[in-house]
Structure formats: structure tokens, C-alpha cells
């Protein structure tokens, strides 16, 4: 099947290594979800699972920081916030509703019950999109406010804007810190634990995009890059050794959350520079184009993995036949979900309906007026 991406942004304007990062992240998320449900029960407490979990989500939010809107005026900010609600929250809520009415595991409770769970335990649904809205909106608003104070496009003002934005984000985080620690609320409410974990990572991605233009590709930059890669890898490896069980530690103490954040950030930065090197190869750049489907792929594969989980049980033992089943199922499910996502995205009607991609409206065929036939009156 030939994939037509002409309706998206001009390919020349895309950044291949960021697309590659999104492709790697969405692949890791799928692997993680399959292994979590059909792999060994104790695998989620190992470093192998921690690598999949930490890199996939940290990379998603790190790359997301690159693309946050930098509004110059109040109108741009307002339009961006509306866009976040339309393209993030609307599809996520739609898939929640579809899940509640179609998936067997949700049939034991009524619709109102699951709508309450949606906000008090968002990790049970599509929490990634909700967290992305909280983070991206905060980054855009903090930039807009700091831009009102420091207006020049120079290094000193970029630095001062970043400092002011960091202080604003710290104040913003206090809301989620309160929710996280409140006895009657907790880390799962509005995914507060995930917001606190990934907001700093997204902010660093935002800073990379801001200051990238000041770094020349000279000898000094090479030394800086090597040092940064080395430090990032050390921090990442240390965090994996200290906390191999990421699932149970994400709602821990302040220091546990901080060390997880630093570890995920270190892994994202190291992978960022690796992706830049790999994208020198034409074949890698072609594969990287699949990263454009990362958002819809997340929604599609999570829905189908929950559907299949209602009928396919986890193997009781991990003997050779079970391992063969797991590997085969992982490959088939990964590729099948990818092809399903591509089909839904490339068809304008389903892209608009399921993923709220309003840009596709211009491609919907319009009925042309009938031409007047020539003839003798």
C-alpha cells in the first residue's frame, strides 16, 4: 500500500530524527503493553521492562516539548489551547466512550461509574493525552507570559524567558503536588503523578528547541555533545539499577519521582543524539516517517490490546511454546495495529472522526456542479 503524506506538512519541514524518536517510542509502548499482559508476571519488575517503560514515555514527552507552540499574542495562545482540546482530549474521550460500550471488561459497571473513574483513575484509560494537554498548555502559557516581559529574540532574553517559565511551571506544579499528596485524592487523580514526572522532561525538550540555534557544529559543540551524552547515559543506567520496577515506584516519594524523572530524561537525551546520527542514512529516514502516526497508533493499539486481553489469557508458564506464542503475537499485533492505524489515518473521514484531524476537511471530495450540455435548443 502506498502511503500518501502530501496532505500533511511539507516533508522538507519535518525533522527526521524527531520522527524517528516518535517511531521508537510508539514501538516501545506497544512492546511494553503486550509483554505486560502476556509475558512473565514478574517481568514488569525487571530492568528489561524498565527500559521499555522509561524510554517510550520519556521520549514522547521530550519530543512533545519541541513542538509546543510559542505564541506571540493572545490570539495565537487561545487558538493553540483550543487545538490541544480538539486534537488531544476529544479523540481520547471518544476512545474512552467506545471502550466503555464495546469492551467486555467494562460491562460490569454503568457508564456513569466509568466516567467517574476517568478523572479519579485516568491511568486506566488514555492518560497520555490528558497529561500532554496539561503539560503543553502550561509550556505555551508560560512562554507567552515570559515573552510579554522579555521580548527580544536574543540569547540573554531567551535565557531570562526560560528562567521565568521555569518559575511559572514550578508554581503550576504545586497544584498537582497538592492532588498527589491529598489523602482523598492521590497520584491517579487527573494523572497528577504522571504530570509531575514528565513536565520537567517536556520542559527540557522545549529548551533544546529554544537554544539549538545558538550551538554551532564546531569542535566546542562536539565536546559538549559527547559530555552530555556520557552524563545522560550514566544517570539513566544508575536510575535503572536503583529502580528496576518502574510501575510500582511511579507513585513513590519525592526523591523516587525525581530520580525516575532524571533517569527518563537522561535516556531521552541519549536517544535523541543517537537518532540524529542514525538519520544520516536514507533507509532510517524512510522508516522514521512512520513516526507521524504515533498519536493515532497509541489510541488504536491500546483499544485492541484491551479487546484481545478479554479473550486471550496469559500463559501459565513460560515454556518454549509460550515464548514462541509471545514473540509471534507481539510481531503480528504490532504490525497489524500499525497497518490498521495507517488505514484509519489515510482515509479522511475516519481521520477526522476518530482523531480530530481538521486539516483533512480540505481533502473531502466535494460534488462538482453539473456542466451544461451543448445542444440545439
KANOR-V582777 format. One record per residue. N is the residue number from 1. RES is the residue in one letter. SS is DSSP state (h for helix, s for strand, l for the rest). PSI is psi in whole degrees, 0 to 359 (none if undefined). D_FIRST is the distance of its C-alpha to the first C-alpha in whole Angstrom. Layout:
n->N res->RES ss->SS psi->PSI d_first->D_FIRST
n->N res->RES ss->SS psi->PSI d_first->D_FIRST
//
This chain:
n->1 res->X ss->l psi->128 d_first->0
n->2 res->X ss->l psi->127 d_first->4
n->3 res->X ss->l psi->123 d_first->6
n->4 res->X ss->l psi->112 d_first->9
n->5 res->X ss->l psi->17 d_first->13
n->6 res->X ss->l psi->333 d_first->15
n->7 res->X ss->l psi->343 d_first->17
n->8 res->X ss->l psi->188 d_first->18
n->9 res->X ss->l psi->153 d_first->21
n->10 res->X ss->l psi->131 d_first->21
n->11 res->X ss->h psi->328 d_first->19
n->12 res->X ss->h psi->339 d_first->22
n->13 res->X ss->h psi->348 d_first->24
n->14 res->X ss->l psi->156 d_first->22
n->15 res->X ss->l psi->106 d_first->24
n->16 res->X ss->h psi->318 d_first->22
n->17 res->X ss->h psi->334 d_first->24
n->18 res->X ss->h psi->323 d_first->24
n->19 res->X ss->h psi->320 d_first->20
n->20 res->X ss->h psi->319 d_first->21
n->21 res->X ss->h psi->319 d_first->24
n->22 res->X ss->h psi->323 d_first->22
n->23 res->X ss->h psi->316 d_first->19
n->24 res->X ss->h psi->316 d_first->22
n->25 res->X ss->h psi->315 d_first->24
n->26 res->X ss->h psi->329 d_first->21
n->27 res->X ss->h psi->315 d_first->20
n->28 res->X ss->h psi->321 d_first->24
n->29 res->X ss->h psi->316 d_first->25
n->30 res->X ss->h psi->313 d_first->22
n->31 res->X ss->h psi->316 d_first->24
n->32 res->X ss->h psi->315 d_first->27
n->33 res->X ss->h psi->321 d_first->27
n->34 res->X ss->h psi->312 d_first->26
n->35 res->X ss->h psi->325 d_first->29
n->36 res->X ss->h psi->327 d_first->31
n->37 res->X ss->h psi->329 d_first->31
n->38 res->X ss->h psi->0 d_first->31
n->39 res->X ss->l psi->188 d_first->32
n->40 res->X ss->l psi->139 d_first->36
n->41 res->X ss->h psi->326 d_first->38
n->42 res->X ss->h psi->4 d_first->39
n->43 res->X ss->h psi->332 d_first->36
n->44 res->X ss->h psi->346 d_first->36
n->45 res->X ss->h psi->15 d_first->40
n->46 res->X ss->l psi->166 d_first->39
n->47 res->X ss->h psi->327 d_first->38
n->48 res->X ss->h psi->314 d_first->34
n->49 res->X ss->h psi->325 d_first->33
n->50 res->X ss->h psi->325 d_first->35
n->51 res->X ss->h psi->313 d_first->33
n->52 res->X ss->h psi->313 d_first->30
n->53 res->X ss->h psi->310 d_first->31
n->54 res->X ss->h psi->315 d_first->33
n->55 res->X ss->h psi->316 d_first->30
n->56 res->X ss->h psi->306 d_first->28
n->57 res->X ss->h psi->323 d_first->30
n->58 res->X ss->h psi->319 d_first->32
n->59 res->X ss->h psi->318 d_first->29
n->60 res->X ss->h psi->311 d_first->27
n->61 res->X ss->h psi->328 d_first->31
n->62 res->X ss->h psi->313 d_first->31
n->63 res->X ss->h psi->324 d_first->28
n->64 res->X ss->h psi->326 d_first->29
n->65 res->X ss->h psi->331 d_first->32
n->66 res->X ss->h psi->325 d_first->31
n->67 res->X ss->l psi->6 d_first->29
n->68 res->X ss->l psi->136 d_first->32
n->69 res->X ss->l psi->137 d_first->34
n->70 res->X ss->l psi->82 d_first->37
n->71 res->X ss->l psi->136 d_first->38
n->72 res->X ss->l psi->340 d_first->41
n->73 res->X ss->l psi->173 d_first->43
n->74 res->X ss->h psi->327 d_first->43
n->75 res->X ss->h psi->314 d_first->41
n->76 res->X ss->h psi->319 d_first->38
n->77 res->X ss->h psi->314 d_first->39
n->78 res->X ss->h psi->316 d_first->39
n->79 res->X ss->h psi->322 d_first->35
n->80 res->X ss->h psi->319 d_first->34
n->81 res->X ss->h psi->320 d_first->35
n->82 res->X ss->h psi->320 d_first->34
n->83 res->X ss->h psi->320 d_first->31
n->84 res->X ss->h psi->314 d_first->31
n->85 res->X ss->h psi->319 d_first->32
n->86 res->X ss->h psi->314 d_first->29
n->87 res->X ss->h psi->346 d_first->26
n->88 res->X ss->h psi->300 d_first->28
n->89 res->X ss->h psi->320 d_first->30
n->90 res->X ss->h psi->310 d_first->29
n->91 res->X ss->h psi->321 d_first->26
n->92 res->X ss->h psi->316 d_first->28
n->93 res->X ss->h psi->322 d_first->30
n->94 res->X ss->h psi->316 d_first->28
n->95 res->X ss->h psi->329 d_first->26
n->96 res->X ss->h psi->312 d_first->30
n->97 res->X ss->h psi->315 d_first->31
n->98 res->X ss->h psi->319 d_first->28
n->99 res->X ss->h psi->315 d_first->29
n->100 res->X ss->h psi->322 d_first->33
n->101 res->X ss->h psi->346 d_first->32
n->102 res->X ss->h psi->337 d_first->29
n->103 res->X ss->l psi->133 d_first->30
n->104 res->X ss->h psi->324 d_first->33
n->105 res->X ss->h psi->349 d_first->35
n->106 res->X ss->h psi->4 d_first->35
n->107 res->X ss->l psi->346 d_first->37
n->108 res->X ss->l psi->342 d_first->40
n->109 res->X ss->l psi->158 d_first->41
n->110 res->X ss->l psi->174 d_first->41
n->111 res->X ss->h psi->319 d_first->39
n->112 res->X ss->h psi->323 d_first->42
n->113 res->X ss->h psi->315 d_first->42
n->114 res->X ss->h psi->333 d_first->38
n->115 res->X ss->h psi->326 d_first->39
n->116 res->X ss->h psi->318 d_first->42
n->117 res->X ss->h psi->327 d_first->40
n->118 res->X ss->h psi->323 d_first->37
n->119 res->X ss->h psi->337 d_first->40
n->120 res->X ss->h psi->354 d_first->42
n->121 res->X ss->l psi->58 d_first->39
n->122 res->X ss->h psi->340 d_first->36
n->123 res->X ss->h psi->349 d_first->35
n->124 res->X ss->h psi->349 d_first->34
n->125 res->X ss->l psi->238 d_first->31
n->126 res->X ss->l psi->63 d_first->29
n->127 res->X ss->h psi->334 d_first->32
n->128 res->X ss->h psi->318 d_first->30
n->129 res->X ss->h psi->322 d_first->29
n->130 res->X ss->h psi->316 d_first->33
n->131 res->X ss->h psi->320 d_first->34
n->132 res->X ss->h psi->321 d_first->32
n->133 res->X ss->h psi->314 d_first->33
n->134 res->X ss->h psi->318 d_first->37
n->135 res->X ss->h psi->310 d_first->36
n->136 res->X ss->h psi->322 d_first->34
n->137 res->X ss->h psi->319 d_first->37
n->138 res->X ss->h psi->319 d_first->40
n->139 res->X ss->h psi->316 d_first->38
n->140 res->X ss->h psi->317 d_first->38
n->141 res->X ss->h psi->318 d_first->41
n->142 res->X ss->h psi->322 d_first->43
n->143 res->X ss->h psi->316 d_first->42
n->144 res->X ss->h psi->315 d_first->43
n->145 res->X ss->h psi->319 d_first->46
n->146 res->X ss->h psi->330 d_first->47
n->147 res->X ss->h psi->333 d_first->46
n->148 res->X ss->h psi->336 d_first->49
n->149 res->X ss->h psi->312 d_first->51
n->150 res->X ss->l psi->102 d_first->50
n->151 res->X ss->l psi->344 d_first->48
n->152 res->X ss->l psi->146 d_first->48
n->153 res->X ss->l psi->61 d_first->45
n->154 res->X ss->l psi->166 d_first->47
n->155 res->X ss->h psi->315 d_first->47
n->156 res->X ss->h psi->320 d_first->50
n->157 res->X ss->h psi->326 d_first->49
n->158 res->X ss->h psi->320 d_first->45
n->159 res->X ss->h psi->314 d_first->47
n->160 res->X ss->h psi->323 d_first->49
n->161 res->X ss->h psi->319 d_first->46
n->162 res->X ss->h psi->320 d_first->45
n->163 res->X ss->h psi->315 d_first->48
n->164 res->X ss->h psi->319 d_first->49
n->165 res->X ss->h psi->320 d_first->45
n->166 res->X ss->h psi->319 d_first->46
n->167 res->X ss->h psi->319 d_first->49
n->168 res->X ss->h psi->320 d_first->47
n->169 res->X ss->h psi->327 d_first->45
n->170 res->X ss->h psi->317 d_first->47
n->171 res->X ss->h psi->320 d_first->49
n->172 res->X ss->h psi->321 d_first->46
n->173 res->X ss->h psi->335 d_first->45
n->174 res->X ss->h psi->331 d_first->49
n->175 res->X ss->h psi->315 d_first->48
n->176 res->X ss->h psi->332 d_first->45
n->177 res->X ss->h psi->319 d_first->48
n->178 res->X ss->h psi->312 d_first->50
n->179 res->X ss->h psi->318 d_first->48
n->180 res->X ss->h psi->319 d_first->47
n->181 res->X ss->h psi->347 d_first->50
n->182 res->X ss->l psi->130 d_first->52
n->183 res->X ss->l psi->324 d_first->53
n->184 res->X ss->l psi->3 d_first->52
n->185 res->X ss->l psi->258 d_first->48
n->186 res->X ss->l psi->177 d_first->47
n->187 res->X ss->l psi->333 d_first->43
n->188 res->X ss->l psi->338 d_first->41
n->189 res->X ss->h psi->123 d_first->42
n->190 res->X ss->h psi->27 d_first->40
n->191 res->X ss->h psi->41 d_first->38
n->192 res->X ss->h psi->323 d_first->41
n->193 res->X ss->h psi->322 d_first->41
n->194 res->X ss->h psi->323 d_first->37
n->195 res->X ss->h psi->313 d_first->38
n->196 res->X ss->h psi->328 d_first->41
n->197 res->X ss->h psi->318 d_first->39
n->198 res->X ss->h psi->347 d_first->36
n->199 res->X ss->h psi->313 d_first->38
n->200 res->X ss->h psi->325 d_first->40
n->201 res->X ss->h psi->316 d_first->37
n->202 res->X ss->h psi->323 d_first->35
n->203 res->X ss->h psi->322 d_first->38
n->204 res->X ss->h psi->320 d_first->38
n->205 res->X ss->h psi->320 d_first->34
n->206 res->X ss->h psi->319 d_first->36
n->207 res->X ss->h psi->322 d_first->38
n->208 res->X ss->h psi->315 d_first->36
n->209 res->X ss->h psi->327 d_first->34
n->210 res->X ss->h psi->316 d_first->38
n->211 res->X ss->h psi->0 d_first->40
n->212 res->X ss->h psi->323 d_first->37
n->213 res->X ss->h psi->346 d_first->38
n->214 res->X ss->h psi->352 d_first->42
n->215 res->X ss->l psi->115 d_first->41
n->216 res->X ss->l psi->151 d_first->41
n->217 res->X ss->l psi->62 d_first->39
n->218 res->X ss->l psi->192 d_first->43
n->219 res->X ss->h psi->320 d_first->45
n->220 res->X ss->h psi->318 d_first->46
n->221 res->X ss->h psi->322 d_first->42
n->222 res->X ss->h psi->315 d_first->41
n->223 res->X ss->h psi->318 d_first->44
n->224 res->X ss->h psi->317 d_first->43
n->225 res->X ss->h psi->316 d_first->40
n->226 res->X ss->h psi->317 d_first->41
n->227 res->X ss->h psi->319 d_first->43
n->228 res->X ss->h psi->319 d_first->41
n->229 res->X ss->h psi->315 d_first->39
n->230 res->X ss->h psi->313 d_first->41
n->231 res->X ss->h psi->320 d_first->43
n->232 res->X ss->h psi->317 d_first->40
n->233 res->X ss->h psi->320 d_first->39
n->234 res->X ss->h psi->313 d_first->43
n->235 res->X ss->h psi->319 d_first->42
n->236 res->X ss->h psi->313 d_first->39
n->237 res->X ss->h psi->318 d_first->41
n->238 res->X ss->h psi->318 d_first->44
n->239 res->X ss->h psi->323 d_first->42
n->240 res->X ss->h psi->320 d_first->40
n->241 res->X ss->h psi->323 d_first->44
n->242 res->X ss->h psi->323 d_first->46
n->243 res->X ss->l psi->77 d_first->43
n->244 res->X ss->l psi->337 d_first->41
n->245 res->X ss->l psi->89 d_first->40
n->246 res->X ss->h psi->326 d_first->38
n->247 res->X ss->h psi->314 d_first->38
n->248 res->X ss->h psi->343 d_first->42
n->249 res->X ss->h psi->356 d_first->43
n->250 res->X ss->l psi->351 d_first->41
n->251 res->X ss->l psi->37 d_first->44
n->252 res->X ss->l psi->209 d_first->46
n->253 res->X ss->l psi->175 d_first->49
n->254 res->X ss->h psi->316 d_first->49
n->255 res->X ss->h psi->326 d_first->49
n->256 res->X ss->h psi->315 d_first->46
n->257 res->X ss->h psi->318 d_first->44
n->258 res->X ss->h psi->316 d_first->45
n->259 res->X ss->h psi->324 d_first->44
n->260 res->X ss->h psi->317 d_first->41
n->261 res->X ss->h psi->314 d_first->40
n->262 res->X ss->h psi->320 d_first->41
n->263 res->X ss->h psi->314 d_first->39
n->264 res->X ss->h psi->322 d_first->36
n->265 res->X ss->h psi->317 d_first->37
n->266 res->X ss->h psi->317 d_first->38
n->267 res->X ss->h psi->321 d_first->34
n->268 res->X ss->h psi->318 d_first->32
n->269 res->X ss->h psi->316 d_first->34
n->270 res->X ss->h psi->317 d_first->34
n->271 res->X ss->h psi->329 d_first->30
n->272 res->X ss->h psi->312 d_first->30
n->273 res->X ss->h psi->327 d_first->32
n->274 res->X ss->h psi->318 d_first->30
n->275 res->X ss->h psi->323 d_first->27
n->276 res->X ss->h psi->319 d_first->28
n->277 res->X ss->h psi->319 d_first->29
n->278 res->X ss->h psi->330 d_first->26
n->279 res->X ss->l psi->6 d_first->24
n->280 res->X ss->l psi->342 d_first->26
n->281 res->X ss->l psi->134 d_first->23
n->282 res->X ss->h psi->321 d_first->20
n->283 res->X ss->h psi->319 d_first->18
n->284 res->X ss->h psi->320 d_first->19
n->285 res->X ss->h psi->325 d_first->19
n->286 res->X ss->h psi->316 d_first->15
n->287 res->X ss->h psi->323 d_first->15
n->288 res->X ss->h psi->335 d_first->17
n->289 res->X ss->h psi->338 d_first->15
n->290 res->X ss->h psi->344 d_first->14
n->291 res->X ss->h psi->343 d_first->17
n->292 res->X ss->h psi->342 d_first->17
n->293 res->X ss->h psi->9 d_first->15
n->294 res->X ss->h psi->315 d_first->19
n->295 res->X ss->h psi->303 d_first->21
n->296 res->X ss->h psi->324 d_first->18
n->297 res->X ss->h psi->321 d_first->18
n->298 res->X ss->h psi->313 d_first->21
n->299 res->X ss->h psi->314 d_first->22
n->300 res->X ss->h psi->312 d_first->19
n->301 res->X ss->h psi->327 d_first->20
n->302 res->X ss->h psi->319 d_first->24
n->303 res->X ss->h psi->311 d_first->24
n->304 res->X ss->h psi->330 d_first->22
n->305 res->X ss->h psi->327 d_first->24
n->306 res->X ss->h psi->325 d_first->27
n->307 res->X ss->h psi->312 d_first->26
n->308 res->X ss->h psi->325 d_first->26
n->309 res->X ss->h psi->338 d_first->29
n->310 res->X ss->l psi->341 d_first->31
n->311 res->X ss->l psi->337 d_first->30
n->312 res->X ss->l psi->119 d_first->30
n->313 res->X ss->l psi->157 d_first->33
n->314 res->X ss->l psi->136 d_first->33
n->315 res->X ss->l psi->140 d_first->35
n->316 res->X ss->l psi->329 d_first->39
n->317 res->X ss->l psi->154 d_first->39
n->318 res->X ss->l psi->65 d_first->37
n->319 res->X ss->l psi->175 d_first->37
n->320 res->X ss->h psi->320 d_first->35
n->321 res->X ss->h psi->323 d_first->33
n->322 res->X ss->h psi->321 d_first->33
n->323 res->X ss->h psi->318 d_first->31
n->324 res->X ss->h psi->317 d_first->29
n->325 res->X ss->h psi->315 d_first->28
n->326 res->X ss->h psi->313 d_first->27
n->327 res->X ss->h psi->315 d_first->25
n->328 res->X ss->h psi->315 d_first->23
n->329 res->X ss->h psi->319 d_first->23
n->330 res->X ss->h psi->315 d_first->22
n->331 res->X ss->h psi->312 d_first->19
n->332 res->X ss->h psi->316 d_first->18
n->333 res->X ss->h psi->319 d_first->18
n->334 res->X ss->h psi->309 d_first->17
n->335 res->X ss->h psi->321 d_first->14
n->336 res->X ss->h psi->317 d_first->14
n->337 res->X ss->h psi->323 d_first->15
n->338 res->X ss->h psi->315 d_first->13
n->339 res->X ss->h psi->322 d_first->10
n->340 res->X ss->h psi->317 d_first->12
n->341 res->X ss->h psi->315 d_first->13
n->342 res->X ss->h psi->316 d_first->10
n->343 res->X ss->h psi->316 d_first->9
n->344 res->X ss->h psi->325 d_first->13
n->345 res->X ss->h psi->320 d_first->13
n->346 res->X ss->h psi->339 d_first->11
n->347 res->X ss->l psi->116 d_first->13
n->348 res->X ss->h psi->319 d_first->16
n->349 res->X ss->h psi->314 d_first->18
n->350 res->X ss->h psi->330 d_first->18
n->351 res->X ss->h psi->320 d_first->17
n->352 res->X ss->h psi->315 d_first->21
n->353 res->X ss->h psi->314 d_first->22
n->354 res->X ss->h psi->327 d_first->21
n->355 res->X ss->h psi->5 d_first->21
n->356 res->X ss->l psi->38 d_first->23
n->357 res->X ss->l psi->89 d_first->22
n->358 res->X ss->h psi->343 d_first->24
n->359 res->X ss->h psi->339 d_first->22
n->360 res->X ss->h psi->347 d_first->20
n->361 res->X ss->h psi->325 d_first->23
n->362 res->X ss->h psi->343 d_first->23
n->363 res->X ss->h psi->356 d_first->19
n->364 res->X ss->l psi->125 d_first->20
n->365 res->X ss->l psi->135 d_first->21
n->366 res->X ss->l psi->142 d_first->25
n->367 res->X ss->l psi->126 d_first->27
n->368 res->X ss->l psi->143 d_first->28
n->369 res->X ss->l psi->142 d_first->32
n->370 res->X ss->l psi->139 d_first->33
n->371 res->X ss->l psi->144 d_first->35
n->372 res->X ss->l psi->128 d_first->38
n->373 res->X ss->l psi->137 d_first->39
n->374 res->X ss->l psi->140 d_first->41
n->375 res->X ss->l psi->178 d_first->44
n->376 res->X ss->l psi->127 d_first->48
n->377 res->X ss->l psi->none d_first->49
//
